Amino acid sequence: MTGKYTHTFEEIQDRPVAVIGAGTLGRRIALMMASRGGTVRIYARRPEQRAEARQYVLENLPKLLEDRGFGEMGAAVGAATLSEALDGAWLAVESVPERLDIKIPLWGEIDQVAPPDTIFGTNSSSFPSRLMVENVRDKTRLCNMHFHMPPEFNALELMSDGQTDRGLLDTLLAVLPEFGVHPFEALKECTGFIFNRVWAAIKRECVAVVAEGVARPEDVDGIWKVNFGFPFGPFQMMDLVGLDVVLDIENNYAQEFPHLPQGVRDLLQSYVDAGKLGVKTGEGFFSYR
């Protein structure tokens, strides 16, 4: 199959990837996209965020390649403008906060300066890309491209915006394994895609158990780790993602499914209001100081 957004790995391996957003997930996405010898350009408005994300890639890439057993050292560079980040890019991945009032205008800005064959992927974990296309002239070039938490969790979910080019999706399904991520396609639009729809129910019930005073976070995580042998429990995973992000996602679900319990969001809000966002602030459900 051929088309504007159909590429082979050989065609794109010498072209950069642009990662827009340098937070918890943005820098991890940059890490994966730097693992096949190419260049990743990281755009964030604040210079210190760009520097921190670049440092994260430089520090973690050697071990990633050693553990994985394939790939080669790429380069991560900070980009002060969207134009600089997108120059020649075959792929643009947006990973900014889960707010449509940020994402919609941002995609319009990206659309104005990106090369005509750049694939657009939003890392949104709760909003379908259909809601972000308002200012994108060619709606066929955008899709959901949801990373989980690489390099530990390397599944990735693709979902059409309703008009996404079939060749674009086929390109990502074929090429992304080269970067150590494993793509799966949601065959129809679904809030939460595949994994997060299931995970949201588990996560919500875990928080409900704590909100109701039935157990402490360490009890829930302890049972989880003993029974399944996982190194992390649900509360540790929420701390890793960031409780502000977890709350944003839960609020998005609640808008679509009003029957969801309010107590879960109230408990999360109390942690966010106290500045306890998880690993990134040194304290969430657990302390990391």
C-alpha contacts under 8 A as a table, 3 or more apart, distances in Angstrom:
res1	aa1	res2	aa2	distance
1	M	6	T	7.36
1	M	167	G	6.42
2	T	5	Y	8.00
2	T	6	T	5.61
2	T	167	G	6.70
3	G	6	T	5.12
3	G	167	G	6.40
4	K	117	D	5.69
5	Y	117	D	5.61
5	Y	118	T	7.07
5	Y	119	I	6.39
5	Y	141	R	7.17
5	Y	165	D	7.39
5	Y	167	G	6.21
5	Y	168	L	4.93
5	Y	171	T	7.65
6	T	167	G	4.98
6	T	168	L	5.37
6	T	170	D	7.51
6	T	171	T	5.56
7	H	11	E	6.08
7	H	12	I	6.76
7	H	168	L	7.89
7	H	171	T	5.77
8	T	11	E	5.20
8	T	12	I	6.59
8	T	171	T	6.79
8	T	174	A	7.92
8	T	175	V	6.85
9	F	12	I	5.30
9	F	13	Q	5.70
9	F	175	V	5.70
9	F	178	E	7.89
10	E	13	Q	5.52
10	E	14	D	7.96
11	E	14	D	7.38
12	I	15	R	5.17
12	I	16	P	7.94
12	I	90	W	6.37
13	Q	16	P	7.81
13	Q	36	R	7.76
13	Q	37	G	7.82
13	Q	38	G	6.26
14	D	38	G	6.07
14	D	39	T	7.97
15	R	38	G	6.98
15	R	39	T	7.30
15	R	88	G	6.31
15	R	89	A	5.75
15	R	90	W	6.08
16	P	38	G	6.27
16	P	39	T	4.84
16	P	40	V	5.54
16	P	41	R	6.97
16	P	88	G	6.58
16	P	89	A	4.73
16	P	90	W	6.43
16	P	91	L	7.54
17	V	33	M	6.99
17	V	39	T	6.53
17	V	40	V	4.87
17	V	41	R	6.24
17	V	86	L	7.65
17	V	89	A	5.17
17	V	90	W	6.13
17	V	91	L	5.10
17	V	92	A	6.07
17	V	93	V	7.83
18	A	40	V	5.88
18	A	41	R	4.89
18	A	42	I	6.09
18	A	43	Y	7.38
18	A	85	A	5.45
18	A	86	L	5.67
18	A	89	A	6.18
18	A	91	L	6.25
18	A	92	A	4.67
18	A	93	V	6.26
19	V	22	A	7.62
19	V	26	G	6.60
19	V	29	I	7.43
19	V	30	A	6.33
19	V	40	V	7.07
19	V	41	R	6.16
19	V	42	I	4.93
19	V	43	Y	6.20
19	V	85	A	7.70
19	V	92	A	5.91
19	V	93	V	4.92
19	V	94	E	6.05
19	V	95	S	7.27
20	I	26	G	7.13
20	I	42	I	6.07
20	I	43	Y	4.85
20	I	44	A	6.34
20	I	82	L	7.99
20	I	92	A	7.25
20	I	93	V	6.08
20	I	94	E	4.69
20	I	95	S	5.85
20	I	96	V	7.06
21	G	26	G	5.29
21	G	27	R	7.83
21	G	42	I	7.09
21	G	43	Y	5.94
21	G	44	A	5.19
21	G	94	E	6.32
21	G	95	S	4.91
21	G	96	V	5.04
22	A	25	L	7.25
22	A	26	G	4.47
22	A	27	R	5.17
22	A	42	I	6.75
22	A	43	Y	6.92
22	A	44	A	5.85
22	A	49	Q	5.99
22	A	50	R	6.25
22	A	53	A	5.72
22	A	95	S	7.44
22	A	96	V	7.84
23	G	26	G	5.07
23	G	27	R	6.09
23	G	49	Q	7.43
23	G	53	A	7.47
23	G	95	S	7.70
23	G	96	V	7.55
24	T	27	R	6.07
24	T	28	R	6.76
24	T	241	V	7.01
25	L	28	R	5.03
25	L	29	I	6.06
25	L	95	S	6.87
25	L	147	F	7.92
25	L	149	M	6.83
25	L	241	V	7.91
26	G	29	I	5.16
26	G	30	A	6.22
26	G	53	A	7.77
26	G	94	E	7.87
26	G	95	S	5.43
26	G	96	V	7.76
27	R	30	A	4.94
27	R	31	L	6.21
27	R	42	I	7.96
27	R	53	A	4.90
27	R	54	R	7.36
27	R	56	Y	6.82
27	R	57	V	6.91
28	R	31	L	4.94
28	R	32	M	6.52
28	R	57	V	7.52
28	R	149	M	7.29
28	R	150	P	5.85
28	R	151	P	6.97
29	I	32	M	5.28
29	I	33	M	6.27
29	I	147	F	7.35
29	I	150	P	6.97
30	A	33	M	5.12
30	A	34	A	6.10
30	A	40	V	6.22
30	A	41	R	7.94
30	A	42	I	7.17
30	A	57	V	6.93
30	A	76	A	7.39
31	L	34	A	5.28
31	L	35	S	6.60
31	L	56	Y	7.75
31	L	57	V	4.93
31	L	60	N	7.49
31	L	61	L	6.44
31	L	151	P	7.99
32	M	35	S	5.32
32	M	150	P	7.29
32	M	151	P	7.11
32	M	179	F	5.86
32	M	180	G	6.80
32	M	181	V	7.59
33	M	36	R	6.95
33	M	38	G	7.64
33	M	39	T	7.95
33	M	40	V	6.51
33	M	179	F	5.94
34	A	37	G	6.17
34	A	38	G	5.77
34	A	39	T	6.06
34	A	40	V	5.78
34	A	57	V	7.84
34	A	61	L	7.78
34	A	73	M	6.83
34	A	74	G	4.60
34	A	75	A	6.06
34	A	76	A	6.63
34	A	179	F	7.88
35	S	38	G	7.39
35	S	61	L	6.88
35	S	65	L	7.00
35	S	71	G	5.61
35	S	72	E	5.65
35	S	73	M	5.75
35	S	74	G	5.71
35	S	179	F	6.00
35	S	180	G	7.86
36	R	71	G	4.77
36	R	72	E	4.98
36	R	73	M	6.56
36	R	74	G	6.16
36	R	178	E	7.09
36	R	179	F	6.04
37	G	71	G	7.02
37	G	72	E	4.86
37	G	73	M	4.95
37	G	74	G	3.78
37	G	75	A	7.16
38	G	73	M	7.83
38	G	74	G	4.75
38	G	75	A	6.31
39	T	74	G	5.66
39	T	75	A	4.65
39	T	76	A	5.84
39	T	77	V	7.50
40	V	74	G	7.68
40	V	75	A	6.17
40	V	76	A	4.82
40	V	77	V	6.33
41	R	76	A	5.94
41	R	77	V	5.00
41	R	78	G	5.67
41	R	79	A	5.93
41	R	85	A	5.24
41	R	86	L	7.82
42	I	50	R	6.33
42	I	53	A	7.56
42	I	54	R	7.49
42	I	76	A	7.17
42	I	77	V	6.15
42	I	78	G	4.85
42	I	79	A	5.62
42	I	85	A	6.59
43	Y	50	R	6.52
43	Y	78	G	6.12
43	Y	79	A	4.91
43	Y	80	A	6.28
43	Y	81	T	6.69
43	Y	82	L	6.56
43	Y	85	A	6.11
44	A	47	P	7.10
44	A	49	Q	6.38
44	A	50	R	5.79
44	A	79	A	7.47
44	A	80	A	7.15
45	R	49	Q	7.73
45	R	50	R	7.99
45	R	80	A	7.07
45	R	81	T	7.91
46	R	49	Q	5.42
46	R	50	R	6.71
47	P	50	R	5.16
47	P	51	A	6.20
47	P	80	A	7.40
48	E	51	A	5.01
48	E	52	E	6.05
49	Q	52	E	5.13
49	Q	53	A	6.11
50	R	53	A	5.23
50	R	54	R	6.12
50	R	78	G	5.29
50	R	79	A	7.49
51	A	54	R	5.15
51	A	55	Q	6.11
51	A	78	G	6.71
52	E	55	Q	5.09
52	E	56	Y	6.16
53	A	56	Y	5.04
53	A	57	V	6.45
54	R	57	V	5.24
54	R	58	L	6.31
54	R	76	A	5.69
54	R	77	V	6.26
54	R	78	G	6.70
55	Q	58	L	5.06
55	Q	59	E	6.06
56	Y	59	E	5.28
56	Y	60	N	6.10
57	V	60	N	5.33
57	V	61	L	5.62
57	V	76	A	6.78
58	L	61	L	5.73
58	L	62	P	7.68
58	L	76	A	7.40
59	E	62	P	7.15
60	N	63	K	5.70
60	N	64	L	6.24
61	L	64	L	5.02
61	L	65	L	6.23
61	L	73	M	7.00
62	P	65	L	5.34
62	P	66	E	6.23
62	P	73	M	7.21
63	K	66	E	4.96
63	K	67	D	5.97
64	L	67	D	5.27
64	L	68	R	5.94
64	L	151	P	7.29
65	L	68	R	5.11
65	L	69	G	5.81
65	L	70	F	6.06
65	L	71	G	6.10
65	L	72	E	6.82
65	L	73	M	7.76
66	E	69	G	5.40
66	E	70	F	7.59
68	R	71	G	7.99
68	R	180	G	7.86
71	G	178	E	7.83
71	G	179	F	7.54
78	G	85	A	7.93
79	A	82	L	7.20
79	A	84	E	5.76
79	A	85	A	5.20
80	A	84	E	6.89
80	A	85	A	7.63
81	T	84	E	5.27
81	T	85	A	6.35
82	L	85	A	5.00
82	L	86	L	6.02
82	L	109	E	7.91
82	L	110	I	6.79
82	L	113	V	7.35
83	S	86	L	5.28
83	S	87	D	5.99
83	S	113	V	5.67
83	S	114	A	7.23
84	E	87	D	5.48
85	A	89	A	7.69
86	L	89	A	5.11
86	L	92	A	7.12
86	L	110	I	7.94
86	L	113	V	7.08
86	L	114	A	5.48
86	L	115	P	7.33
87	D	114	A	6.85
87	D	115	P	7.03
88	G	114	A	7.85
88	G	115	P	6.30
89	A	92	A	6.87
89	A	114	A	7.52
89	A	115	P	7.03
89	A	118	T	6.18
90	W	115	P	7.93
90	W	117	D	6.85
90	W	118	T	4.60
90	W	119	I	6.16
91	L	118	T	5.25
91	L	119	I	4.70
91	L	120	F	6.14
91	L	121	G	7.51
92	A	118	T	6.81
92	A	119	I	6.18
92	A	120	F	5.11
92	A	121	G	6.13
93	V	120	F	6.30
93	V	121	G	4.81
93	V	122	T	5.68
93	V	123	N	6.66
93	V	145	M	7.70
94	E	120	F	7.97
94	E	121	G	6.34
94	E	122	T	4.81
94	E	123	N	5.81
94	E	124	S	7.99
95	S	122	T	6.54
95	S	123	N	5.22
95	S	124	S	6.88
96	V	102	I	7.74
96	V	103	K	7.25
97	P	102	I	7.41
97	P	103	K	7.94
97	P	245	V	7.51
98	E	102	I	8.00
98	E	103	K	7.74
98	E	124	S	6.48
98	E	125	S	7.81
98	E	126	S	7.62
98	E	127	F	7.68
98	E	245	V	7.21
98	E	248	D	6.47
98	E	249	I	7.29
99	R	102	I	5.46
99	R	103	K	6.26
100	L	103	K	4.80
100	L	104	I	5.61
100	L	131	L	7.74
100	L	132	M	7.07
101	D	104	I	5.94
101	D	105	P	6.99
102	I	105	P	6.12
102	I	106	L	6.20
103	K	106	L	5.06
103	K	107	W	6.11
103	K	132	M	6.53
104	I	107	W	5.44
104	I	108	G	6.61
104	I	131	L	7.81
104	I	132	M	4.86
104	I	133	V	6.97
104	I	134	E	6.73
104	I	135	N	6.90
105	P	108	G	5.01
105	P	109	E	6.41
105	P	135	N	6.91
106	L	109	E	5.05
106	L	110	I	6.21
107	W	110	I	4.93
107	W	111	D	5.96
107	W	132	M	7.11
107	W	133	V	7.43
107	W	135	N	6.65
107	W	136	V	6.51
108	G	111	D	5.08
108	G	112	Q	6.42
108	G	134	E	7.73
108	G	135	N	4.50
108	G	136	V	5.52
109	E	112	Q	5.29
109	E	113	V	6.91
110	I	113	V	5.63
110	I	114	A	5.88
111	D	114	A	5.57
111	D	135	N	7.68
111	D	136	V	5.78
111	D	137	R	7.27
114	A	118	T	6.42
115	P	118	T	5.49
118	T	141	R	7.60
119	I	141	R	5.58
119	I	142	L	6.64
119	I	168	L	7.09
120	F	141	R	5.73
120	F	142	L	4.57
120	F	143	C	6.46
121	G	142	L	5.72
121	G	143	C	5.13
121	G	144	N	5.47
121	G	145	M	5.06
122	T	129	S	6.85
122	T	142	L	7.63
122	T	143	C	6.47
122	T	144	N	4.96
122	T	145	M	5.41
122	T	146	H	6.91
123	N	144	N	6.22
123	N	145	M	5.11
123	N	146	H	4.36
123	N	147	F	6.28
124	S	127	F	5.79
124	S	128	P	7.48
124	S	129	S	7.86
124	S	144	N	6.76
124	S	145	M	7.48
124	S	146	H	6.09
125	S	146	H	5.99
125	S	192	G	6.52
125	S	193	F	7.95
125	S	196	N	7.64
125	S	249	I	7.41
126	S	191	T	6.04
126	S	192	G	5.33
126	S	193	F	7.84
126	S	249	I	5.98
126	S	252	N	6.80
126	S	253	Y	7.57
127	F	131	L	7.03
127	F	191	T	6.95
127	F	192	G	7.94
127	F	252	N	7.80
128	P	131	L	5.93
128	P	132	M	7.72
128	P	144	N	6.63
128	P	159	M	7.75
128	P	161	D	6.69
128	P	189	E	7.08
128	P	190	C	7.63
128	P	191	T	6.96
129	S	132	M	5.25
129	S	133	V	6.85
129	S	142	L	7.01
129	S	143	C	5.68
129	S	144	N	5.46
129	S	159	M	7.87
129	S	160	S	7.24
129	S	161	D	4.93
130	R	133	V	5.85
130	R	160	S	7.82
130	R	161	D	4.26
130	R	162	G	6.51
131	L	134	E	7.35
131	L	161	D	7.97
132	M	135	N	7.65
132	M	136	V	8.00
133	V	136	V	5.02
133	V	137	R	7.89
133	V	139	K	6.20
133	V	142	L	7.62
136	V	139	K	6.05
138	D	141	R	6.11
139	K	142	L	6.05
139	K	161	D	7.65
139	K	163	Q	6.16
139	K	164	T	6.60
140	T	161	D	7.82
140	T	163	Q	5.10
140	T	164	T	3.94
140	T	165	D	4.85
141	R	164	T	5.86
141	R	165	D	6.38
141	R	168	L	7.18
142	L	160	S	7.51
142	L	161	D	6.60
142	L	164	T	6.08
143	C	158	L	6.85
143	C	159	M	5.79
143	C	160	S	4.91
143	C	161	D	5.37
143	C	164	T	6.28
144	N	157	E	7.37
144	N	158	L	5.33
144	N	159	M	4.90
144	N	160	S	6.40
144	N	161	D	7.17
145	M	156	L	6.77
145	M	157	E	5.73
145	M	158	L	4.81
145	M	159	M	6.89
146	H	156	L	5.48
146	H	157	E	5.04
146	H	158	L	6.50
147	F	150	P	7.19
147	F	154	N	7.13
147	F	155	A	6.65
147	F	156	L	4.65
147	F	157	E	6.71
148	H	153	F	5.92
148	H	154	N	6.35
148	H	155	A	6.19
148	H	156	L	6.24
149	M	152	E	6.16
149	M	153	F	4.94
149	M	154	N	6.64
149	M	241	V	7.89
150	P	153	F	4.82
150	P	154	N	5.09
151	P	154	N	6.03
154	N	180	G	7.11
154	N	181	V	4.85
154	N	182	H	6.07
155	A	181	V	5.88
155	A	182	H	4.76
155	A	183	P	6.00
155	A	184	F	7.40
156	L	181	V	6.46
156	L	182	H	5.65
156	L	183	P	4.55
156	L	184	F	6.13
157	E	183	P	5.58
157	E	184	F	4.93
157	E	185	E	5.69
157	E	186	A	6.88
157	E	193	F	7.20
157	E	194	I	7.46
158	L	169	L	7.49
158	L	183	P	6.77
158	L	184	F	6.07
158	L	185	E	4.66
158	L	186	A	6.12
159	M	185	E	5.94
159	M	186	A	5.23
159	M	187	L	7.09
159	M	188	K	7.21
159	M	189	E	6.68
159	M	193	F	7.48
160	S	163	Q	6.62
160	S	164	T	5.16
160	S	169	L	7.96
160	S	186	A	7.96
160	S	188	K	7.55
160	S	189	E	7.14
161	D	164	T	5.68
161	D	189	E	7.73
162	G	189	E	7.72
164	T	168	L	7.27
164	T	169	L	7.55
165	D	168	L	5.25
165	D	169	L	6.73
166	R	169	L	5.29
166	R	170	D	6.21
167	G	170	D	4.96
167	G	171	T	5.98
168	L	171	T	5.08
168	L	172	L	6.41
169	L	172	L	5.21
169	L	173	L	6.17
170	D	173	L	5.04
170	D	174	A	6.14
171	T	174	A	5.21
171	T	175	V	5.87
172	L	175	V	5.16
172	L	176	L	5.49
172	L	183	P	7.56
173	L	176	L	6.11
173	L	177	P	7.61
173	L	183	P	5.71
173	L	184	F	7.37
174	A	177	P	6.83
175	V	178	E	5.70
175	V	179	F	7.68
176	L	179	F	5.39
176	L	180	G	6.97
176	L	181	V	5.85
176	L	182	H	6.75
176	L	183	P	6.81
177	P	180	G	4.98
177	P	181	V	5.03
177	P	182	H	5.45
177	P	183	P	7.29
178	E	181	V	7.43
186	A	189	E	6.96
186	A	190	C	7.58
186	A	193	F	6.19
186	A	194	I	6.43
189	E	193	F	7.24
190	C	193	F	5.02
190	C	194	I	7.67
191	T	197	R	6.93
191	T	253	Y	7.59
192	G	195	F	7.15
192	G	196	N	4.77
192	G	197	R	4.39
192	G	200	A	7.73
193	F	196	N	6.08
193	F	197	R	6.01
194	I	197	R	5.68
194	I	198	V	7.00
195	F	198	V	5.36
195	F	199	W	5.96
196	N	199	W	4.62
196	N	200	A	5.49
197	R	200	A	5.35
197	R	201	A	6.82
198	V	201	A	5.58
198	V	202	I	6.77
199	W	202	I	5.11
199	W	203	K	5.97
200	A	203	K	5.06
200	A	204	R	5.83
201	A	204	R	5.19
201	A	205	E	6.20
202	I	205	E	5.32
202	I	206	C	6.25
203	K	206	C	5.12
203	K	207	V	6.36
203	K	234	P	6.39
204	R	207	V	5.25
204	R	208	A	6.13
204	R	264	V	6.61
205	E	208	A	4.85
205	E	209	V	6.17
206	C	209	V	5.25
206	C	210	V	6.66
206	C	220	V	6.97
206	C	234	P	7.38
206	C	235	F	7.93
207	V	210	V	5.20
207	V	211	A	5.99
207	V	264	V	5.78
207	V	267	L	7.74
208	A	211	A	4.87
208	A	212	E	5.98
208	A	263	G	6.84
208	A	264	V	5.40
209	V	212	E	5.37
209	V	213	G	6.46
209	V	214	V	5.33
209	V	215	A	6.12
210	V	213	G	5.06
210	V	214	V	5.78
210	V	215	A	5.19
210	V	216	R	5.61
210	V	217	P	6.49
211	A	214	V	7.68
211	A	263	G	6.47
211	A	264	V	6.53
211	A	267	L	6.22
213	G	216	R	7.37
215	A	219	D	6.07
215	A	220	V	6.82
216	R	219	D	5.21
216	R	220	V	6.59
217	P	220	V	5.27
217	P	221	D	6.18
217	P	235	F	6.21
217	P	285	F	6.72
218	E	221	D	5.10
218	E	222	G	5.78
218	E	235	F	7.90
219	D	222	G	5.00
219	D	223	I	6.25
220	V	223	I	5.40
220	V	224	W	6.24
220	V	233	G	7.37
220	V	234	P	7.73
220	V	235	F	7.84
221	D	224	W	4.99
221	D	225	K	6.12
221	D	232	F	7.22
221	D	233	G	4.16
221	D	234	P	6.08
221	D	235	F	6.40
221	D	236	Q	7.44
222	G	225	K	5.23
222	G	226	V	6.12
222	G	233	G	7.00
223	I	226	V	5.18
223	I	227	N	5.97
224	W	227	N	5.41
224	W	228	F	5.91
224	W	229	G	7.58
224	W	230	F	7.30
224	W	233	G	5.72
224	W	234	P	7.72
225	K	228	F	5.39
225	K	229	G	4.89
225	K	230	F	4.91
225	K	231	P	6.31
225	K	232	F	6.61
225	K	233	G	6.02
226	V	229	G	5.49
226	V	230	F	7.68
230	F	233	G	7.03
232	F	236	Q	5.87
232	F	237	M	6.38
233	G	236	Q	5.36
233	G	237	M	6.24
234	P	237	M	5.05
234	P	238	M	6.19
235	F	238	M	5.00
235	F	239	D	6.19
235	F	285	F	6.57
236	Q	239	D	5.01
236	Q	240	L	6.20
236	Q	285	F	7.45
236	Q	286	F	7.34
237	M	240	L	4.97
237	M	241	V	6.33
238	M	241	V	5.16
238	M	242	G	6.02
238	M	243	L	6.17
238	M	246	V	6.69
238	M	278	G	7.47
239	D	242	G	5.07
239	D	243	L	6.00
239	D	277	L	6.76
239	D	278	G	3.99
239	D	279	V	5.62
239	D	284	G	5.76
239	D	285	F	6.63
239	D	286	F	7.54
240	L	278	G	6.15
240	L	279	V	5.50
240	L	280	K	7.64
241	V	245	V	6.80
241	V	246	V	7.17
241	V	278	G	7.61
242	G	245	V	5.33
242	G	246	V	6.31
242	G	277	L	5.26
242	G	278	G	5.26
242	G	279	V	7.03
242	G	280	K	7.07
243	L	246	V	4.77
243	L	247	L	5.98
243	L	268	L	6.73
243	L	271	Y	7.43
243	L	272	V	6.55
243	L	276	K	7.60
243	L	277	L	4.73
243	L	278	G	6.08
243	L	284	G	7.18
244	D	247	L	5.13
244	D	248	D	6.22
244	D	268	L	7.89
244	D	272	V	5.89
244	D	277	L	5.98
245	V	248	D	5.05
245	V	249	I	6.21
246	V	249	I	5.21
246	V	250	E	6.19
246	V	268	L	7.89
247	L	250	E	5.01
247	L	251	N	6.06
247	L	265	R	6.52
247	L	268	L	6.02
247	L	269	Q	6.90
248	D	251	N	5.14
248	D	252	N	6.29
249	I	252	N	5.10
249	I	253	Y	6.39
250	E	253	Y	5.10
250	E	254	A	6.18
250	E	265	R	6.90
251	N	254	A	4.98
251	N	255	Q	6.40
251	N	265	R	7.28
252	N	255	Q	5.33
252	N	256	E	6.89
253	Y	256	E	5.38
253	Y	257	F	5.93
254	A	257	F	4.86
254	A	258	P	5.08
254	A	259	H	7.40
254	A	260	L	5.98
255	Q	258	P	5.91
257	F	260	L	6.16
261	P	264	V	6.04
261	P	265	R	7.61
262	Q	265	R	5.43
262	Q	266	D	6.24
263	G	266	D	4.93
263	G	267	L	6.20
264	V	267	L	5.41
264	V	268	L	6.43
265	R	268	L	5.12
265	R	269	Q	5.95
266	D	269	Q	5.01
266	D	270	S	6.26
267	L	270	S	5.20
267	L	271	Y	6.72
268	L	271	Y	5.34
268	L	272	V	6.36
269	Q	272	V	5.00
269	Q	273	D	5.95
270	S	273	D	5.14
270	S	274	A	6.23
271	Y	274	A	5.11
271	Y	275	G	6.38
271	Y	276	K	5.11
271	Y	277	L	6.74
271	Y	284	G	6.89
272	V	275	G	5.06
272	V	276	K	5.59
272	V	277	L	5.79
273	D	276	K	7.52
275	G	281	T	7.42
276	K	281	T	6.38
276	K	282	G	7.57
276	K	283	E	5.17
276	K	284	G	4.55
276	K	285	F	7.75
277	L	280	K	6.66
277	L	281	T	5.78
277	L	282	G	7.87
277	L	283	E	6.47
277	L	284	G	5.10
278	G	281	T	5.75
278	G	282	G	6.13
278	G	283	E	4.88
278	G	284	G	3.74
278	G	285	F	6.77
278	G	286	F	7.27
278	G	287	S	7.84
278	G	288	Y	7.91
279	V	282	G	4.96
279	V	283	E	6.00
279	V	284	G	6.79
279	V	287	S	7.89
279	V	288	Y	6.13
280	K	283	E	7.72
281	T	284	G	7.63
282	G	287	S	6.06
282	G	288	Y	4.65
282	G	289	R	5.00
283	E	286	F	5.74
283	E	287	S	4.31
283	E	288	Y	5.54
283	E	289	R	6.89
284	G	287	S	6.27
